[in-house]
Amino acid sequence: VNPSFGAIAGVSQGVVIARINQDITLADFEIVVRTAVQYIENAYWDLYLTYRNYDTAVLAYKAAHETLRIELEKDAAGTSKQQDRELLRDRYYETMANVQLSLNNIYRAEAELRRLIGLPMNDGEFLRPSDEPSVAEFVPDWKASLVTGMTERVELRRQKWQIKSLQLQLNAARSLVRPQLD
């Protein structure tokens, strides 16, 4: 059956069928809202992760900078090897590039979150997540999850209403082929 199938041609849509179709439309809206909230939540935690990656990259950069500074002091004293100095300088520039890449990822994640929640891109404020993720152990109750899913899942409710609507439309179509003798 075509998902956009709304009515059988020539069959009058009764009040019950119209009400069921309205419930299907509301279920579609609920699915869209749930999906939008899920995208926003994912974008929020993606932004959180990019900030964590940035903070880690900055710490690595500072450590590489300090190590290179110590090595350059050793070089001034004449106790440094050129190989070590070049390796440390390479590591320093690598960590600097990682900081820039992490900063770029923050801008991208923030732009995505702003787009999803409808904030302007350049309002002069930085978005930084204030919540920490939960680290508590999660042990799901599979039986309760199954029962909840079977009773409260919007997609299942929508499908039941779709079937009921089609059954009522079929009954109405069958009554059209019966002659009325009054």
N, C-alpha and C positions, 0 to 999 in steps of 0.2 A: 504494500500500500504506500502510495506517495505520502511523505510526511506532511506536505502542505495540502493534502486532501481535506477539504473542509466540509463539503456537502455533495450529495448526489443530485445531479441536475434534475430539475422537475419535482423534487421532493421538498415540501414545505418544511422549513426548519422550525420545529416547535419550540416551546418555551424551555423544555427540559434539555433539548439538544443545544439551544443557544446558551443556556446556563453552563452546560458541560464545556462548550467551546470557550466560554469566558474563563472557566477554571483552568483550561489548558493554556490560555494566554497568560493568566496569572502565574502558572507554574513555569512557563517560559521566562517570564520576567524574574521570578525567583532564582532560576538557574543563572541568568545573566548577572544578577546582583551578587550571588554567591561566587561566581567566577571572577568578577571584578574585585571583590574583597580578597580573594585568594591571590590574585595578581599583585595587589597592593601589599599584602603581607609578605609575599616572596620578594618584592622589590625592596621592602624595608630591611629584611634580613640580608639581602644581597648587598645593600649599602653598608650595613653593619660589618659584613665580612670584608668588604673593600677597605673600610677604615682600619680593621684589625690588620689586614695585609699591609696597609700603608704604615701603620705604627711599627710593625715588624721590620719593614724595609728601612725605615728611618733609624731604628736601633742598629741594624746591620751596617748602615752607612756610617753612623757615628763610631761604631767599633772599628770599621775599616779605616776611617779617617784617623782615629787615635793610633792604631797600629802603624799606619804609614808615617805618622808624625814621629813616633818612637824610632822607627827605622831610619828616617831622615836624620834624626839626632845622632844615631849610631854612625850614619854615613859621615856626618860632620866630624865625629871623633875618630873616624877611620876604621871602625870595627864592623862595617856592614859589607855584605856581598851584593854585587850588582844584580844577580839573579833574584835574590830575595826582594830587593827593592822593586824590581820590575814586576814581579808577581804580586806584591802588595799594591803597587800602583794600579795594576790591571784589576785587582779585586776592588779597589777604591772606586774606579770608574764604573765597574759593573754594578756596584751597590748604588751609585749615584743614578745610573740608568734605571735601576729597579724602583727607586724612589719616584722618579718621573713617571714611569709606567703605572705605578700604584696610584699616583695622584690623578693621572688620566682616567684610570678605572673608577676612581671616586667620582669624578665629574660625570662620567657616563652613567653610573648607577644612580647618582643624584638626579640627573636629567630624566632618567626613566621613571623614578619615583614621582618627580614633579609632574611629569606628563600624565601619569595614572591618577594622581589626586587633584589635578587641575590647577596647580600653582604655576605662576609665571617662572620662566627659566632664569631671568636675571633680575631678581628683586633685591640683590645685595646681601642676602642671608645665606648661610650654609646650613644644610640639613645634616644633623649628626644624630643617629639613633641614641636615645637615652636609656632604653631598656637593655638589660642583659638577657641572653637566652637562658632558658631554664636548663639546669644541669641535673635535675632530679631523674632518677631512674623511672622509666615508663614501662609498666607491665600491662599490656592490654588484656582486657577481658573479652576474648573472642566471641563467646556466646552472646554476651550483651551487645557487642558491636554488630553481630549478625542480626539480632532482633531489632535493634535500633535502625540499622540500614534497611531492613525489609519493611519497616513500618513508617519511617520518616523520610525516605529517599524521594526527592522531588521527581526524579526521572521515572520511578516506578509509579508514583501517583499519576503523573502525566500520561503514562502509557495505559493505565487502567481507565482513565477518563477518555482517552482516544478510542479504546476498544468499546467502551460503553456508548460513546457517540456513534461509532460505526454500526453497532448493533441496533440502536434506535433508528438510525437512518435506513438500515436494511429493512426493519419492520415497517417503516413508513413507505418504502419503495414497494414492498410486497402488497401493502394495502392499496396501492395505486392500481395494481393489475387486477384486482378484484372488482367486478362490476358492482355499481351501486344501483339498486332497483327502486329506490325511493324517489 
